[in-house]
C-alpha cells in the first residue's frame, strides 16, 4: 500500500500510523447498531430439519476433489 494523506495534508507512510488513520476513517463511517431491537427471524422452510446440517463431514480429500473440479478458464473478476 502506498502512503496516505492525513486530515492536515501530511503524507503518512509509517505502517502503524497508516493503520491508525484507516481505522479512524472506517470507524467514522460505520453506524452503531441497536442490538436490543433486532428483528426476529422467522422459519421460512416447511419441515426444516436442524439435524440435516449436523451430519456431514469435510475432509481434505473432499476439498481436494471439489477444487480439482473448478473450471480454470472462468473469469476470476477484475482483481484476477
C-alpha positions in Angstrom: 0.0 0.0 0.0 1.3 3.5 -0.8 1.4 6.4 1.6 -1.8 8.1 2.8 -2.6 11.7 3.5 -4.0 12.7 6.9 -6.5 15.5 7.7 -3.7 18.0 7.9 -2.5 17.1 4.4 0.6 15.4 5.7 1.9 12.3 3.9 1.8 9.2 6.1 3.9 6.2 5.2 4.6 4.5 8.6 2.6 1.2 8.6 1.3 1.7 12.2 0.2 5.3 11.6 -1.4 4.3 8.3 -3.3 1.6 10.1 -4.5 4.0 12.7 -5.6 6.5 10.0 -7.5 3.8 8.2 -9.1 2.6 11.5 -10.2 6.2 12.3 -11.8 6.5 8.9 -13.7 3.2 8.9 -14.8 3.8 12.5 -16.2 7.2 11.4 -18.3 5.9 8.5 -20.0 2.9 10.2 -23.0 3.2 12.4 -23.6 1.5 15.8 -26.5 -0.9 15.7 -29.1 -1.0 18.4 -28.6 -4.7 19.4 -31.6 -4.7 21.8 -34.1 -4.2 19.0 -33.0 -6.7 16.3 -35.8 -8.0 14.0 -37.0 -11.6 14.7 -36.0 -14.4 12.4 -38.8 -16.5 11.1 -38.7 -20.0 9.8 -39.1 -20.0 6.0 -38.7 -23.7 5.2 -41.5 -26.1 5.8 -40.4 -29.3 7.5 -37.0 -27.9 8.3 -34.7 -30.5 9.9 -31.9 -28.9 12.1 -30.2 -32.3 12.2 -29.6 -32.2 8.5 -26.9 -29.6 8.8 -25.1 -31.5 11.6 -24.5 -34.7 9.8 -21.8 -34.0 7.2 -18.1 -34.5 7.1 -15.5 -32.3 5.4 -12.1 -34.0 4.8 -9.0 -32.9 2.9 -10.0 -35.4 0.2 -13.4 -33.9 -0.3 -11.9 -30.4 -0.5 -9.3 -31.6 -3.0 -11.9 -33.3 -5.1 -14.0 -30.1 -5.2 -11.0 -27.9 -6.1 -10.0 -30.2 -8.9 -13.5 -29.8 -10.4 -13.2 -26.0 -10.6 -13.0 -24.6 -14.2 -9.7 -22.8 -14.6 -10.7 -20.9 -17.7 -13.6 -18.9 -16.0 -13.1 -15.2 -15.5 -12.0 -14.6 -11.8 -13.1 -10.9 -11.8 -11.4 -7.5 -12.1 -8.8 -8.3 -9.4 -7.7 -11.6 -11.2 
